[in-house]
Amino acid sequence: MTQGAGQEPVVRTATLRDFRVPPYARTPVPTEGTHPDGSLPHPGNVVPDDGMPEGYTPTERDLPVITPAGVPVGAPAPDAHPGGTDGLGPLYVVGDVHGYLDELKAALSDQGLIDVNGNWSAGNARLWFLGDFTDRGPDGIGVIDLVMQLSAEAAAAGGYCKALMGNHELLLIGAKRFADTPVNSGAGTATFQAAWLLNGGQKQDMERLRDVHLQWMSRLDAVVEEDGHLLMHSDTTAYLDYGATIEDVNDTVHAILTRNDADECWDLFRKLTKRFAFRDDGGAQAVRELMAAYGGRRVVHGHSPIPYLLGEVGSEDGEHGAGPVVHGPHLYADGLAIAMDGGVTMAGKLLVAQLPLHD
């Protein structure tokens, strides 16, 4: 079938159902060690075979409220310093955008990063996007175009604007490259095209997608470390499956996309769609596991909306009303993790924050 055939442009607000762990991201609880030291993967990354019936959607009472465990929101990272390195300016991060271009421009403007014309105005500042530029919102390609534009303008001004690979970048790349080619999902047959549509793929984004966008997305790194902050898109330890160092992970992800094998790309997408490894009991240990391998003193991620982590989610039946209240980034896992997805798709807030966080 033709990509996007019969689909009119749809802009919708995400619901609680959109953010459950999807079947293709579930893996059985392992019974044998899978890490070199013989340890088991963190349980936040796996779901028991009989733990969630088909179609299960957790209710608010199923979602434990995550508190900062005595660490106030806005507390600076341990031993962090506000200044940049190598003559560079302050460091900023952006959570999931999902096609909300106007909201992105407003948030960047509020931080003084762009001017009224949408051009870079922050000199030698550093800006990192944490991934998920498209799907669900009205103008995903416009978001990518803006990030590419700001990357060039920031570099010319002595700073930089860079971006990480999100699971929705993998999904869009897969939908374009493989369309309805069947892949082994681990739970039957699936296709990137169907998964893209199910996860808010927008017809107008696919129509405007060009080779330059695909090449740019394919070259994005998955993990970086900046000023003691370990930046990644997804709140999962699945990155450890792709390398023991940051360089190894990024090289492996790029190699997978270069090989252009549908099943291999699907497995990468599936693993980086996992979430919630840092919440609940053992969440702090999962963060420490990542930092032991990749460095950093605090993990900063997107992917899982803060209202969902807090159990404060919007209506599932589309009723109008006040959306979840998001005041800013969310510190949790004993103060070792910062969540940056403010839930813009569920009437939350598109977050842009300077690191380290200030009171």
C-alpha positions as CSV (number, residue, x, y, z in Angstrom):
1,M,0.0,0.0,0.0
2,T,1.1,3.5,-0.7
3,Q,2.6,5.3,2.3
4,G,0.0,7.3,4.0
5,A,-2.6,6.3,1.5
6,G,-6.1,7.4,2.5
7,Q,-4.8,9.3,5.5
8,E,-5.8,12.9,6.0
9,P,-3.6,15.1,8.1
10,V,-4.4,14.5,11.7
11,V,-3.3,16.6,14.6
12,R,-4.3,15.1,17.9
13,T,-3.5,15.2,21.6
14,A,-1.8,12.2,22.9
15,T,-3.6,10.2,25.6
16,L,-2.4,7.9,28.3
17,R,-2.9,5.0,26.0
18,D,-0.2,6.4,23.6
19,F,2.5,6.2,26.2
20,R,2.1,2.7,27.6
21,V,4.8,0.2,26.8
22,P,3.8,-1.1,23.4
23,P,3.8,-4.8,22.6
24,Y,6.7,-4.5,20.2
25,A,8.8,-3.0,23.0
26,R,8.2,-5.7,25.5
27,T,10.7,-8.5,26.2
28,P,10.4,-11.4,28.6
29,V,12.1,-11.3,31.9
30,P,15.5,-12.9,31.4
31,T,16.5,-15.9,33.5
32,E,20.2,-15.8,32.6
33,G,22.7,-13.0,32.7
34,T,23.1,-11.0,29.6
35,H,25.7,-8.4,30.6
36,P,29.5,-9.3,30.6
37,D,29.5,-9.5,34.4
38,G,26.7,-12.0,34.4
39,S,24.1,-9.5,35.8
40,L,20.6,-9.3,34.6
41,P,19.2,-6.3,32.7
42,H,17.4,-3.8,34.9
43,P,13.8,-4.9,35.4
44,G,12.5,-1.5,34.3
45,N,13.4,-2.6,30.8
46,V,11.4,-5.8,30.7
47,V,7.8,-6.8,31.1
48,P,6.9,-10.3,32.3
49,D,5.1,-12.4,29.7
50,D,2.1,-12.6,32.0
51,G,2.5,-9.2,33.5
52,M,0.4,-7.2,31.1
53,P,-2.6,-8.6,29.1
54,E,-3.0,-7.6,25.5
55,G,-4.2,-4.1,25.2
56,Y,-3.5,-3.3,28.8
57,T,-3.4,0.4,29.6
58,P,-2.4,1.4,33.1
59,T,-4.7,3.6,35.1
60,E,-3.6,6.5,37.2
61,R,-3.5,4.4,40.3
62,D,-1.2,2.0,38.6
63,L,1.4,4.7,38.1
64,P,3.4,5.5,41.2
65,V,4.0,9.1,41.9
66,I,7.6,9.8,41.6
67,T,9.1,12.2,44.1
68,P,12.5,13.7,44.0
69,A,13.5,11.8,47.2
70,G,14.4,15.0,49.1
71,V,16.1,16.6,46.1
72,P,14.2,19.8,45.1
73,V,13.4,20.4,41.5
74,G,15.9,22.9,40.3
75,A,18.8,21.7,42.5
76,P,22.1,21.8,40.6
77,A,23.8,18.6,39.7
78,P,26.5,17.4,42.1
79,D,29.8,19.1,41.5
80,A,28.5,20.8,38.4
81,H,29.5,24.2,37.4
82,P,27.4,26.8,35.5
83,G,30.1,27.9,33.1
84,G,30.9,26.3,29.8
85,T,34.1,24.6,28.7
86,D,36.7,25.5,26.1
87,G,35.3,29.0,25.9
88,L,31.8,27.9,25.1
89,G,28.7,29.4,26.7
90,P,25.9,27.9,28.8
91,L,24.4,24.5,28.1
92,Y,20.7,24.1,27.2
93,V,18.5,21.1,26.5
94,V,15.2,20.7,24.7
95,G,12.7,17.9,25.4
96,D,10.4,16.1,22.9
97,V,8.9,18.5,20.3
98,H,6.7,16.2,18.3
99,G,5.9,18.7,15.5
100,Y,4.9,21.6,17.8
101,L,6.9,24.2,15.9
102,D,5.2,27.3,17.3
103,E,5.5,26.1,20.9
104,L,9.2,25.3,20.2
105,K,9.9,28.8,18.9
106,A,8.1,30.3,21.9
107,A,10.1,28.2,24.3
108,L,13.5,29.0,22.6
109,S,12.6,32.7,22.5
110,D,11.8,32.7,26.2
111,Q,15.3,31.4,26.9
112,G,16.8,34.1,24.6
113,L,18.1,31.4,22.2
114,I,16.4,32.8,19.1
115,D,15.2,36.2,18.1
116,V,11.7,37.4,16.8
117,N,12.6,36.1,13.3
118,G,13.5,32.6,14.6
119,N,17.2,33.1,14.1
120,W,20.0,32.0,16.6
121,S,20.6,34.8,19.0
122,A,22.6,33.1,21.8
123,G,26.2,33.6,20.7
124,N,28.4,30.8,22.0
125,A,25.7,29.0,23.9
126,R,25.3,25.2,23.5
127,L,21.9,23.7,22.7
128,W,21.0,20.0,22.6
129,F,17.7,18.5,21.4
130,L,16.9,15.2,23.0
131,G,15.1,13.7,20.0
132,D,11.5,13.1,18.8
133,F,11.0,16.0,16.4
134,T,8.0,14.6,14.4
135,D,4.7,12.7,14.8
136,R,1.5,13.6,16.6
137,G,2.0,17.4,16.1
138,P,1.3,19.6,13.1
139,D,4.7,20.4,11.6
140,G,7.5,17.8,12.2
141,I,9.4,18.7,9.1
142,G,9.3,22.3,10.0
143,V,10.8,21.4,13.4
144,I,13.7,19.5,11.7
145,D,14.2,22.4,9.3
146,L,14.5,24.8,12.2
147,V,17.0,22.6,14.1
148,M,19.1,22.3,11.0
149,Q,19.0,26.1,10.5
150,L,19.9,26.8,14.1
151,S,22.8,24.3,13.9
152,A,24.4,26.3,11.1
153,E,23.7,29.7,12.7
154,A,25.0,28.7,16.1
155,A,28.2,27.3,14.6
156,A,28.8,30.6,12.8
157,A,28.3,32.5,16.1
158,G,30.8,30.3,18.0
159,G,28.3,28.1,19.8
160,Y,26.5,25.0,18.6
161,C,23.0,23.4,18.3
162,K,23.0,19.6,18.1
163,A,20.5,16.8,18.3
164,L,20.1,13.2,19.5
165,M,18.4,10.3,17.9
166,G,14.9,9.6,19.3
167,N,12.7,6.6,18.7
168,H,10.4,8.6,16.5
169,E,13.4,9.5,14.2
170,L,14.0,5.7,13.9
171,L,10.3,5.2,13.2
172,L,10.1,7.9,10.5
173,I,13.3,6.6,8.8
174,G,11.9,3.1,8.9
175,A,8.5,4.1,7.5
176,K,10.2,5.9,4.6
177,R,12.7,3.2,3.8
178,F,10.8,0.0,4.5
179,A,7.1,1.0,4.3
180,D,5.0,-2.2,4.5
181,T,8.0,-4.6,4.4
182,P,7.2,-7.2,7.2
183,V,9.6,-7.3,10.1
184,N,10.0,-9.8,12.9
185,S,8.6,-7.9,15.9
186,G,9.2,-10.7,18.4
187,A,5.4,-10.8,18.8
188,G,4.4,-11.6,15.3
189,T,4.6,-9.7,12.0
190,A,4.7,-5.9,12.0
191,T,5.7,-3.1,9.6
192,F,7.3,0.3,10.1
193,Q,4.4,1.9,8.2
194,A,1.8,0.6,10.5
195,A,3.8,1.4,13.6
196,W,4.4,5.0,12.3
197,L,0.7,5.6,11.7
198,L,-0.2,4.0,15.1
199,N,2.3,6.3,16.8
200,G,0.9,9.6,15.4
201,G,2.6,9.7,12.0
202,Q,1.4,12.7,9.9
203,K,0.7,12.5,6.2
204,Q,2.1,16.0,5.6
205,D,5.4,15.1,7.2
206,M,5.9,12.1,5.0
207,E,5.0,14.2,1.9
208,R,7.5,16.9,2.8
209,L,10.3,14.5,3.9
210,R,13.4,14.9,1.7
211,D,16.7,13.1,1.4
212,V,18.4,15.8,3.3
213,H,16.1,15.2,6.3
214,L,16.7,11.5,6.2
215,Q,20.5,11.9,5.9
216,W,20.5,14.3,8.9
217,M,18.4,12.0,11.1
218,S,20.5,9.0,10.2
219,R,23.7,10.7,11.4
220,L,22.4,11.7,14.8
221,D,24.1,10.3,17.8
222,A,22.2,8.3,20.4
223,V,24.2,9.3,23.6
224,V,26.5,12.2,24.5
225,E,28.1,13.5,27.7
226,E,28.2,17.3,28.4
227,D,29.5,18.9,31.6
228,G,28.7,15.8,33.6
229,H,25.3,15.4,32.1
230,L,24.7,12.1,30.2
231,L,22.2,13.1,27.5
232,M,20.0,10.5,25.8
233,H,16.5,10.3,24.5
234,S,15.0,7.2,26.2
235,D,14.8,6.4,29.9
236,T,16.1,2.9,29.3
237,T,19.3,1.0,29.9
238,A,18.9,-0.7,26.5
239,Y,21.7,1.5,25.2
240,L,24.1,-0.9,27.0
241,D,23.1,-3.5,24.4
242,Y,24.9,-1.4,21.7
243,G,28.3,-0.7,23.3
244,A,30.4,-0.3,26.4
245,T,31.3,3.3,25.6
246,I,29.5,6.3,24.2
247,E,31.5,6.1,21.0
248,D,30.7,2.4,20.6
249,V,27.0,3.0,21.0
250,N,26.9,5.8,18.4
251,D,29.1,3.9,16.0
252,T,26.8,0.8,16.3
253,V,23.6,2.8,15.8
254,H,25.1,4.5,12.7
255,A,26.3,1.1,11.3
256,I,22.8,-0.4,11.8
257,L,21.2,2.4,9.8
258,T,23.8,2.2,7.1
259,R,23.3,-1.5,6.6
260,N,19.6,-0.8,6.0
261,D,18.3,-4.1,7.2
262,A,14.6,-3.9,8.1
263,D,14.7,-6.4,11.0
264,E,17.9,-4.9,12.5
265,C,16.4,-1.4,12.3
266,W,13.2,-2.6,13.9
267,D,15.0,-4.2,16.8
268,L,16.9,-0.9,17.4
269,F,13.6,1.0,17.3
270,R,11.9,-1.5,19.6
271,K,14.7,-1.3,22.2
272,L,14.9,2.5,22.2
273,T,11.1,2.7,22.6
274,K,11.4,1.1,26.1
275,R,10.8,3.4,29.0
276,F,10.6,3.8,32.8
277,A,13.9,2.1,33.7
278,F,14.6,4.9,36.2
279,R,11.4,5.1,38.1
280,D,10.2,2.8,40.9
281,D,12.5,0.8,43.2
282,G,15.8,0.2,41.6
283,G,15.6,3.2,39.3
284,A,18.6,5.0,40.8
285,Q,20.6,1.8,40.3
286,A,19.7,1.7,36.7
287,V,20.9,5.3,36.2
288,R,24.2,4.4,38.0
289,E,24.6,1.4,35.7
290,L,24.5,3.7,32.7
291,M,26.8,6.3,34.2
292,A,29.3,3.6,35.2
293,A,29.6,2.7,31.5
294,Y,29.3,6.1,29.9
295,G,30.3,8.6,32.5
296,G,28.4,11.6,33.8
297,R,26.9,12.6,37.2
298,R,23.3,12.8,36.1
299,V,21.2,11.4,33.2
300,V,19.0,13.8,31.2
301,H,16.4,12.3,29.0
302,G,13.1,12.8,27.1
303,H,10.8,10.1,25.8
304,S,8.5,9.5,28.9
305,P,6.3,12.5,29.5
306,I,6.6,14.0,33.0
307,P,2.8,13.9,33.5
308,Y,3.0,10.2,32.9
309,L,5.9,9.7,35.3
310,L,3.9,11.6,37.9
311,G,0.6,9.8,37.3
312,E,-0.9,13.2,36.2
313,V,-2.2,12.5,32.7
314,G,-4.9,13.9,30.4
315,S,-8.2,12.4,29.5
316,E,-8.3,9.3,27.4
317,D,-11.7,10.0,25.9
318,G,-10.7,13.4,24.4
319,E,-12.8,15.5,26.8
320,H,-11.8,19.1,26.9
321,G,-10.4,20.5,30.1
322,A,-7.3,21.6,31.9
323,G,-4.2,19.7,30.8
324,P,-1.5,18.4,33.2
325,V,0.5,21.0,35.0
326,V,4.1,20.9,34.2
327,H,6.3,23.5,35.9
328,G,9.6,22.4,34.5
329,P,12.1,19.5,34.3
330,H,11.5,16.7,36.8
331,L,14.3,15.3,39.0
332,Y,13.9,11.8,40.3
333,A,15.7,8.5,40.9
334,D,17.4,10.0,44.0
335,G,18.2,13.1,42.1
336,L,20.2,11.3,39.5
337,A,17.8,11.6,36.5
338,I,16.2,14.6,34.9
339,A,13.1,14.1,32.7
340,M,12.6,16.7,30.0
341,D,9.5,15.6,28.1
342,G,6.9,18.1,29.4
343,G,4.1,16.3,27.6
344,V,3.4,19.0,24.9
345,T,1.3,16.4,23.0
346,M,-1.0,16.0,26.0
347,A,-1.5,19.7,26.6
348,G,1.5,19.8,28.9
349,K,4.6,22.0,28.2
350,L,7.5,22.0,25.7
351,L,10.6,22.3,27.9
352,V,13.8,24.2,27.2
353,A,16.1,24.3,30.3
354,Q,19.6,25.5,31.1
355,L,21.9,22.9,32.7
356,P,22.7,22.6,35.5
357,L,19.2,23.5,36.8
358,H,19.0,26.5,39.1
359,D,16.6,27.3,41.9
